[in-house]
Amino acid sequence: MSTKIAWPVPAPELPGDVHPALAAMARAASAAYGDARRRHTRAELAEKVADGADGTPTMRVDEIVEAAIAEEANRHRVNLLSEEVGFVDHGSAVTLVVDPVDGSNNAANGVPLSCFGGTVAVDGQATEALTVWLDTGRAWHARAGEPAPFRTTGRTSLDGATVNLLRPHRRNAEAWMRVADRAQRVRILSTTVLECALVAEGSVDAFCDPGSDTHRLVDLATAMVTVPAAGGAVIDVHGRPLEIDIDLTRRWSGIAAASRALADELAATVLG
């Protein structure tokens, strides 16, 4: 019996006004992921083949998809800041901050919860973001300072909220349970970029890393544009500024919430 993932990966459904380089990268990511699933078994996709620029292991699926994205960055002559390769300087004022496959473990094992996330930054300021759910082709696109065509739930209170969380670690187990005890429903999907898009469109009230300092810029960059454009807020639990920075060793505990009031209440709950 084959251990390859049989289902095809559709081309992403993108709006016509997406930045050309961002759109090209999203299409390249979907095509490369689909090709990787046809050619490799689950075990091969999950194999650790290198260490990424962020200091974490690189899976084969990450390497394959990122290579396709890097080709588009070179073709469009834009800078690239990506999870595995780090910063690639093409001398442009435009940098694309990209997570080629957010939810790599899901992607390698056939769990249909992984996505491409890309953000356009011009002279260090995030201006546009795109999230593509790889297994469905569904996309969320937003521009900084402009209302998005989707909205958050607007919820302001943690009590009774639906909250997605990163998996708990020993170092933050108590904070994790403080949030879980107050929420009505908790989910762990293991794909930050996609979960923040679900906050933006009102499918869940909030997403939170309860103080584990797991998030890198590539995990949060799309949410920094998409969630505020939909009426929500993105903050760090400890109040550290979220900013475009090519240093991928920096870490945050990100919160994406339907409102600033809910984001602040989540941070206070995590901190105890």
C-alpha positions as CSV (number, residue, x, y, z in Angstrom):
1,M,0.0,0.0,0.0
2,S,1.3,3.4,-0.9
3,T,2.1,5.9,1.9
4,K,1.9,8.9,-0.5
5,I,-0.9,11.4,0.0
6,A,-3.2,10.8,-2.9
7,W,-5.4,13.9,-2.9
8,P,-4.4,16.6,-5.4
9,V,-3.6,20.2,-4.2
10,P,-5.7,22.8,-6.1
11,A,-4.5,26.0,-7.5
12,P,-5.2,28.9,-5.1
13,E,-8.3,31.1,-5.7
14,L,-6.6,34.6,-5.7
15,P,-8.2,38.0,-6.1
16,G,-7.0,39.9,-9.1
17,D,-5.3,42.7,-7.2
18,V,-2.7,40.6,-5.3
19,H,0.9,41.9,-5.6
20,P,2.3,40.0,-8.6
21,A,5.3,38.6,-6.7
22,L,3.1,37.5,-3.8
23,A,0.6,35.9,-6.2
24,A,3.4,34.1,-8.1
25,M,4.8,32.7,-4.8
26,A,1.4,31.5,-3.6
27,R,0.8,29.6,-6.9
28,A,4.4,28.2,-6.8
29,A,3.9,27.0,-3.2
30,S,0.7,25.2,-4.1
31,A,2.2,23.6,-7.2
32,A,5.3,22.5,-5.4
33,Y,3.4,21.1,-2.5
34,G,1.2,19.1,-4.9
35,D,4.2,17.8,-6.8
36,A,6.0,16.9,-3.5
37,R,3.0,14.8,-2.4
38,R,2.9,13.0,-5.7
39,R,6.7,12.1,-5.6
40,H,7.3,11.5,-1.9
41,T,5.9,9.3,0.9
42,R,4.8,10.8,4.2
43,A,8.0,9.7,5.8
44,E,10.1,11.3,3.1
45,L,8.2,14.6,3.3
46,A,8.7,14.7,7.1
47,E,12.4,13.8,7.0
48,K,14.7,16.5,8.6
49,V,17.1,17.5,5.8
50,A,18.7,20.7,7.2
51,D,18.5,23.3,9.9
52,G,16.6,26.5,9.0
53,A,17.6,30.1,9.4
54,D,15.3,30.3,12.4
55,G,17.3,27.5,14.2
56,T,14.6,24.8,13.8
57,P,14.9,21.6,11.7
58,T,13.8,21.9,8.0
59,M,11.6,19.1,6.7
60,R,11.9,18.0,3.1
61,V,8.4,19.4,2.4
62,D,9.6,22.8,3.6
63,E,12.7,22.6,1.5
64,I,10.8,21.7,-1.7
65,V,8.2,24.4,-1.4
66,E,10.7,27.1,-0.3
67,A,12.9,26.4,-3.3
68,A,9.9,27.1,-5.6
69,I,9.2,30.4,-3.8
70,A,12.9,31.5,-3.9
71,E,12.8,31.1,-7.7
72,E,9.9,33.5,-7.9
73,A,11.6,36.0,-5.6
74,N,14.6,35.9,-8.0
75,R,12.4,36.2,-11.1
76,H,10.5,39.2,-9.7
77,R,13.7,40.7,-8.1
78,V,12.2,41.2,-4.7
79,N,13.9,40.4,-1.4
80,L,12.8,37.3,0.4
81,L,12.6,36.6,4.2
82,S,11.6,33.0,4.6
83,E,11.6,30.5,7.4
84,E,14.3,28.1,6.1
85,V,16.6,30.2,3.9
86,G,16.5,33.4,5.9
87,F,17.0,36.7,4.2
88,V,17.8,36.9,0.5
89,D,18.7,40.4,-0.6
90,H,17.9,41.4,-4.2
91,G,18.5,45.1,-3.5
92,S,14.8,45.9,-3.6
93,A,12.7,48.2,-1.4
94,V,10.1,45.3,-1.4
95,T,10.6,42.3,0.9
96,L,8.2,39.4,1.0
97,V,8.0,37.8,4.4
98,V,7.0,34.2,3.7
99,D,6.1,31.0,5.6
100,P,6.2,28.5,2.7
101,V,4.4,25.7,4.6
102,D,2.9,26.7,7.9
103,G,1.9,23.5,9.6
104,S,4.7,21.5,8.1
105,N,4.0,18.4,10.2
106,N,0.4,18.4,9.2
107,A,1.4,18.9,5.6
108,A,3.9,16.0,5.6
109,N,1.4,13.6,7.2
110,G,-1.6,14.4,5.1
111,V,-3.5,16.3,7.8
112,P,-5.3,19.0,5.6
113,L,-4.4,21.9,7.9
114,S,-1.4,23.7,6.4
115,C,-1.0,26.9,4.5
116,F,1.2,29.4,2.6
117,G,1.5,32.8,4.3
118,G,3.1,35.8,2.6
119,T,3.4,39.5,3.5
120,V,4.6,42.3,1.4
121,A,6.8,44.8,3.2
122,V,7.9,48.1,1.6
123,D,10.8,49.8,3.3
124,G,10.1,47.8,6.4
125,Q,6.4,48.4,6.6
126,A,3.9,45.6,6.0
127,T,1.4,46.7,3.3
128,E,-0.3,43.5,2.1
129,A,-0.8,39.9,3.2
130,L,-2.1,36.7,1.7
131,T,-2.9,33.3,3.3
132,V,-3.6,30.3,1.2
133,W,-5.1,27.1,2.7
134,L,-3.1,24.6,0.6
135,D,-5.5,21.7,0.7
136,T,-8.5,23.7,-0.4
137,G,-7.1,26.7,-2.4
138,R,-9.1,29.1,-0.3
139,A,-7.4,32.4,0.2
140,W,-7.6,35.5,2.5
141,H,-6.1,38.7,1.2
142,A,-5.9,42.1,2.9
143,R,-4.2,45.4,2.7
144,A,-2.9,47.5,5.6
145,G,-5.2,50.4,6.4
146,E,-8.1,49.1,4.2
147,P,-11.2,47.2,5.4
148,A,-11.1,43.5,4.5
149,P,-14.1,41.8,2.9
150,F,-14.3,39.6,6.0
151,R,-14.8,40.5,9.7
152,T,-14.0,39.1,13.1
153,T,-16.7,38.1,15.5
154,G,-16.1,41.4,17.5
155,R,-16.1,39.4,20.7
156,T,-14.7,41.4,23.7
157,S,-14.7,38.8,26.5
158,L,-12.7,35.6,27.1
159,D,-15.5,33.9,29.1
160,G,-17.4,31.7,26.7
161,A,-15.1,32.4,23.7
162,T,-13.8,30.0,21.2
163,V,-10.0,30.1,21.3
164,N,-7.4,28.2,19.3
165,L,-4.1,27.6,21.2
166,L,-0.7,26.3,20.6
167,R,-0.1,22.9,22.2
168,P,0.9,23.3,25.9
169,H,4.5,22.9,27.0
170,R,5.7,22.3,30.6
171,R,7.0,25.9,30.8
172,N,3.6,27.4,30.2
173,A,1.1,24.6,31.2
174,E,-0.4,26.7,34.0
175,A,-1.0,29.7,31.7
176,W,-2.4,27.3,29.1
177,M,-5.0,26.0,31.5
178,R,-6.0,29.4,32.8
179,V,-7.0,30.3,29.2
180,A,-8.7,26.9,28.6
181,D,-10.6,27.1,31.8
182,R,-12.3,30.3,30.8
183,A,-12.9,29.6,27.1
184,Q,-16.0,27.8,26.0
185,R,-14.2,25.8,23.4
186,V,-10.5,25.2,22.7
187,R,-8.9,23.8,19.5
188,I,-5.3,22.9,18.6
189,L,-4.8,22.9,14.8
190,S,-1.0,23.4,14.7
191,T,-1.0,26.0,12.0
192,T,-0.7,29.6,13.3
193,V,-1.1,31.4,10.0
194,L,-4.3,29.5,9.1
195,E,-5.7,29.9,12.6
196,C,-5.2,33.7,12.5
197,A,-7.0,33.8,9.2
198,L,-9.9,32.0,10.9
199,V,-9.9,34.7,13.6
200,A,-10.0,37.4,10.9
201,E,-13.0,35.8,9.1
202,G,-15.0,35.2,12.3
203,S,-14.8,31.4,12.5
204,V,-13.1,31.6,15.9
205,D,-12.8,34.4,18.4
206,A,-9.1,34.2,19.1
207,F,-5.8,32.4,18.7
208,C,-3.1,32.5,21.3
209,D,0.4,31.3,22.2
210,P,0.0,31.3,26.1
211,G,3.5,32.5,26.8
212,S,5.7,29.8,25.2
213,D,7.5,32.3,23.0
214,T,7.2,30.0,20.0
215,H,6.3,32.5,17.3
216,R,8.7,33.9,14.7
217,L,8.0,36.9,12.4
218,V,7.0,34.5,9.6
219,D,4.3,33.0,11.9
220,L,2.7,36.4,12.7
221,A,3.4,38.7,9.7
222,T,0.2,37.8,7.7
223,A,-1.9,38.2,10.8
224,M,-0.4,41.7,11.5
225,V,-2.1,42.9,8.3
226,T,-5.1,40.6,7.9
227,V,-6.6,40.6,11.5
228,P,-6.6,44.4,12.0
229,A,-8.1,44.8,8.5
230,A,-11.0,42.6,9.7
231,G,-11.5,44.6,12.9
232,G,-9.4,42.6,15.3
233,A,-6.0,43.0,17.0
234,V,-2.7,41.3,17.0
235,I,-0.4,41.7,20.1
236,D,2.4,40.0,21.9
237,V,1.6,38.6,25.4
238,H,4.5,40.5,26.9
239,G,3.8,43.7,25.1
240,R,6.9,43.5,22.8
241,P,6.5,45.3,19.5
242,L,5.6,43.2,16.5
243,E,7.7,44.6,13.7
244,I,9.4,43.6,10.4
245,D,12.9,42.3,11.2
246,I,15.1,40.0,9.3
247,D,16.4,38.4,12.5
248,L,14.5,35.1,12.6
249,T,15.9,34.2,16.0
250,R,13.5,36.7,17.6
251,R,10.5,35.1,19.3
252,W,7.1,36.3,20.4
253,S,4.0,34.9,22.1
254,G,1.4,36.1,19.7
255,I,-2.3,36.7,20.2
256,A,-4.8,37.3,17.3
257,A,-8.2,38.3,18.6
258,A,-11.6,39.5,17.4
259,S,-11.1,42.8,19.4
260,R,-8.3,44.7,21.2
261,A,-10.3,44.1,24.5
262,L,-10.2,40.4,24.0
263,A,-6.5,40.4,23.1
264,D,-5.7,42.4,26.3
265,E,-7.8,40.0,28.4
266,L,-6.1,37.0,26.9
267,A,-2.7,38.5,27.7
268,A,-3.7,39.3,31.2
269,T,-5.0,35.8,31.7
270,V,-1.7,34.2,30.4
271,L,0.4,36.4,32.7
272,G,-1.8,35.6,35.6
